[in-house]
Amino acid sequence: MSNNSNQQNIDTLTHPSVYRDTVNCQRRKSDTTDVNMKTQNETKQNQDWDLYPQLIRKIENEGSEEQVKRLHQLELEKSNQ
């Protein structure tokens, strides 16, 4: 059984789609990331922003619904400028 578990861990490290499936299937809990993102967004609403592609992917794949909606709002605001 531990061999199967070990094989599963290797798969998630070497195959991005398997990793995404395991991460997306987990239940998300509210954590300090939500609080930090809200605070950051409130203080920097009117400033220019630039997100790295890795952060965008992380929010899309692992973020809460609120975070994803806010990301899409920011992208729309940036494209309308």
C-alpha positions as CSV (number, residue, x, y, z in Angstrom):
1,M,0.0,0.0,0.0
2,S,2.8,2.4,0.8
3,N,4.3,1.6,-2.7
4,N,1.0,2.8,-4.2
5,S,1.0,5.9,-2.1
6,N,4.6,6.5,-3.1
7,Q,3.8,6.0,-6.8
8,Q,0.9,8.5,-6.4
9,N,3.2,11.1,-5.0
10,I,5.7,10.6,-7.8
11,D,2.9,11.0,-10.3
12,T,1.8,14.3,-8.9
13,L,5.4,15.6,-9.0
14,T,6.0,14.6,-12.6
15,H,2.6,15.0,-14.3
16,P,1.1,18.5,-14.1
17,S,-2.4,17.3,-14.9
18,V,-2.4,14.8,-12.1
19,Y,-1.2,17.5,-9.7
20,R,-4.0,19.8,-10.8
21,D,-6.6,17.1,-10.3
22,T,-5.4,16.3,-6.8
23,V,-5.2,20.0,-5.9
24,N,-8.6,20.9,-7.4
25,C,-10.3,18.0,-5.7
26,Q,-9.3,19.1,-2.3
27,R,-11.7,21.2,-0.2
28,R,-10.6,24.7,0.2
29,K,-10.5,26.3,3.6
30,S,-10.5,30.0,4.3
31,D,-7.0,30.9,5.3
32,T,-4.7,33.9,5.8
33,T,-4.2,34.1,2.0
34,D,-7.8,35.4,1.6
35,V,-7.2,38.1,4.2
36,N,-3.9,39.1,2.8
37,M,-5.3,39.4,-0.8
38,K,-8.2,41.5,0.4
39,T,-6.0,43.8,2.3
40,Q,-3.6,44.2,-0.6
41,N,-6.4,44.8,-3.0
42,E,-8.0,47.5,-0.8
43,T,-4.7,49.4,-0.4
44,K,-3.7,49.2,-4.0
45,Q,-6.9,49.5,-5.9
46,N,-6.0,52.6,-7.9
47,Q,-2.4,51.7,-8.6
48,D,-1.1,49.9,-11.6
49,W,-0.7,46.2,-11.2
50,D,1.3,43.4,-12.8
51,L,0.8,39.8,-12.0
52,Y,3.3,37.1,-13.0
53,P,1.8,34.2,-15.0
54,Q,2.6,31.8,-12.3
55,L,0.5,33.8,-9.8
56,I,-2.4,34.0,-12.3
57,R,-2.3,30.2,-12.8
58,K,-2.2,29.6,-9.0
59,I,-5.2,31.8,-8.5
60,E,-7.1,30.2,-11.3
61,N,-6.3,26.7,-10.1
62,E,-6.2,27.0,-6.3
63,G,-8.0,30.3,-5.5
64,S,-11.4,30.8,-4.0
65,E,-14.3,31.9,-6.1
66,E,-13.9,35.4,-4.8
67,Q,-10.2,35.5,-5.7
68,V,-10.9,34.2,-9.2
69,K,-13.7,36.8,-9.7
70,R,-11.4,39.6,-8.5
71,L,-8.7,38.4,-10.8
72,H,-11.0,38.5,-13.8
73,Q,-12.2,42.0,-12.8
74,L,-8.6,43.2,-12.6
75,E,-7.9,41.7,-16.0
76,L,-10.9,43.5,-17.5
77,E,-10.0,46.8,-15.9
78,K,-6.5,46.5,-17.3
79,S,-7.7,45.6,-20.8
80,N,-10.1,48.6,-20.8
81,Q,-7.4,51.1,-20.1
